[in-house]
Amino acid sequence: MTWHREPLVGFDLETTGTDPLSARIVTAAVVTVDGDGTVQRRTWLADPGIRIPAQATAIHGISSERAAAEGRPAGDVAAETAAALAGYWARGVPVVAYNAAFDLTLLAAELRRHGLPPLRDPAPVVDPYTIDRAIDRYRRGKRTLEAVCAEYGVVLDDAHEASADALAAVLVARAIADRHPSVAALTPSDLHARQIRWYAEWAADFQSFLRRKGEKDAVVDGTWPLRAPAAVPG
C-alpha cells in the first residue's frame, strides 16, 4: 500500500502574525487520519503572551481576551505539540502540514523562545503546498489551502480553524497522490527529500524573479521544512 493510504497526521497552527520568527501560537491542532479514514483530533488554545492583532483575530476568530481567559501558557502548548509530532516521527508516521516551512519554523521559534528542547529530525514531512507547486507548476490561480482544496475536490468546512485546516491538508495530500501516481509511488523518505529540492528550486526562482523586478537585495530562504534561526525575537 502506498504512503497516502497509510495513517497520516495533519498539523496546523493559527497564530498572531505572518512572520514565523516573531509570531506566536494561538491555536494548534494535531489530527490523525487512519487508513480507513477514521479521524482523531487534538487541539490546543494558547495564551500567546502578547496582544493578538485585530487582523489575525479576523482570520481565525480568537481574540486576545479569549486567549488570555481560556488559553494555556504558550510554552506548555508548544512543548506538548512538539512532543506529539515527535512521537509520530519516531514511529515513521508522516506529518502533513500545508506550507510546513511556516508552521514548523514557528513552532521551533516558540520552543526556543521558552527555553525548551528543539525539534529534532522533523521527518518525514508531507507538504501539499510544496508538492502541488512543483508537480503542477504552471496551473493558474492561487495556492492557498482553500484554493487547492477546490482544485482537488476537498471540502474545507471551517477555514482557519486549526483542526479543520490540518485535516484538509491530509485530504489534499491524498488527493494529490491519487492524481499523480509518481508522487504516490515515492516512499515517505524519498518524498521528503524531493520536497527539500523542490522548495529550494522554487525559492531560487522566486528570488530571481524579485530581483528582476527591482528588489535587488531580495533573499528568499530555500530551507525546508524547518529554518533554524540563530536567534528568536523575545
PEUR-V562212 format. One line per field, one symbol per residue. ss: DSSP state (H for helix, E for strand, C for the rest). phi: phi as a letter, one per 40 degrees, with the letter a starting at -180 (. if undefined). burial: b if it has 16 or more other ideal C-beta (glycine too) atoms within 10 Angstrom, else e. A space follows every 50 residues. Layout:
ss->???
phi->???
burial->???
This chain:
ss->CCHHHCCEEEEEEEECCCCCCCCCEEEEEEEEECCCCCEEEEEEEEECCC CCCHHHHHHHCCCHHHHHHHCEEHHHHHHHHHHHHHHHHHCCCCEECCCH HHHHHHHHHHHHHCCCCCCCCCCCEECHHHHHHHHCCCCCCCCCHHHHHH HHCCCCCCCCCHHHHHHHHHHHHHHHHHHCHHHHCCCHHHHHHHHHHHHH HHHHHHHHHHHHCCCCCCCCCCCCCCCCCCCCCC
phi->.cdcbcdbbcbabbbcabcccbcbcbbbabbcbcccgcbbbbbbbbccgb ccddccdccbgbcdcccccbccdccccccccccccccccccgccbbacgd ccccccccccdcdcgbdccbfcacbbbdcccccccbdccchcbcdcccdc cbgccbcadgcdccccccccccdccccccbdccccccdcccdcccdcccc ccccccccccccchccbcbbcccacacbccabdc
burial->eebbeebbbbbbbbbbbeebbbbbbbbbbbbbbeeeeeeeeebbbbbbee ebeeebbeebebebeebeeebeebbebbbebbebbbebbeeebbbbbbbb bbbbbbbbbbbbbbebeebeebbbbbbbbbbbbbeeeeeeeebebeebbe bbebebeeebbbbbbbbbbbbbbbbbbeeeeebbebebeebbebbbebbe ebbeeebeeeeeeeeeeeeeebebbbbeeeebee
